[in-house]
């Protein structure tokens, strides 16, 4: 029985089937939990459009909706794996998963749990759109390592190296790289991805590339070529003509750190002066349809470039000096190594790596998996020597200050 169609509005679905509301709220549609916002937003947006904006697979999502409608609390996890804390749980797994791959990964994780009933796991694997606030709320007030999650997964540098957050526990030797990964995917040849201090496991990356509006580029003059490098992007000719994923903190801070490493404060300030506006990637791929203030260059996660219209004016450019990468880290408690190992092996498995690489275009570090990248496709990686030689949290704050000051001065 079909309970809804692609063209059904979110309001119609949730009004007729209230049990679907947690499915929406746990997958990035936070406003669906508020009746007033749900009415305003839900009546105007179809299921197909909503899933396209969040880059969620329709077949998978609709299956969860159907299970929520047909099942009871005893038959379906309505929050898709966001269990409430359970004092009897032996292991706690927490993290933020990239939105485009969260549902297929949760399906695989559910299968894993069914096959490992000997392991008691309390898991909170949220959509990355929940943002760092959710992560900080999980870590606030934690003073002892025993209160920390046993396994933590997320992208970016923010929380992992912050001495006020997880970083201080890392210094105490709480975490250990238990992935067993010593050989990495050939796509990363030449990059040293293995944490020399043995704390962090790197399982995948989010690459930042350029999306160039060739029509808008032409307005800058016939001698202005398509930008091919990050240095090109900082050219004053692009002042107020570049869109950046400022709201995507994981990737944005990765961009700032790499630009600062290579070009210093001047490079970060130049990037700020060139900022036209901040757009969500799902808006970026439609920037050619804007009536005015169209960016010439949009910097975005590689995944979203696949949403652009074939044969249109938007051209994807993989930077010749490397797509800046935001790493997806896994932190595992050393003291729980024995019990955690099957869970770690799951997240470092070829099956998970294939979902990340093929469904989300988040290149996996696992060997022998085709990341389906253009050739050549170099990466720009901050590097462990640089990471351990700097106070990353303080450096992020400094870069943000330099960037924001440049933006304000240019307004």
BELRA-V600001 format. One record per helix or strand of 2 or more residues. SS is the DSSP state (H for helix, E for strand). FROM is the first residue (numbers start at 1). LEN is the number of residues. If there is no record, write none. Layout:
BEGIN
ss->[SS | SS]
from->[FROM | FROM]
len->[LEN | LEN]
END
This chain:
BEGIN
ss->[H | H | H | H | H | H | E | H | E | H | H | E | H | H | E | H | H | H | E | H | E | H | H | E | H | E | E | H | H | E | H | H]
from->[10 | 18 | 30 | 35 | 47 | 58 | 91 | 99 | 121 | 128 | 145 | 151 | 167 | 186 | 200 | 214 | 230 | 236 | 242 | 249 | 275 | 281 | 287 | 297 | 302 | 314 | 323 | 334 | 350 | 379 | 384 | 392]
len->[7 | 8 | 4 | 8 | 8 | 13 | 7 | 17 | 7 | 12 | 3 | 5 | 5 | 3 | 14 | 5 | 4 | 3 | 3 | 26 | 4 | 4 | 3 | 5 | 4 | 4 | 11 | 14 | 10 | 2 | 6 | 19]
END
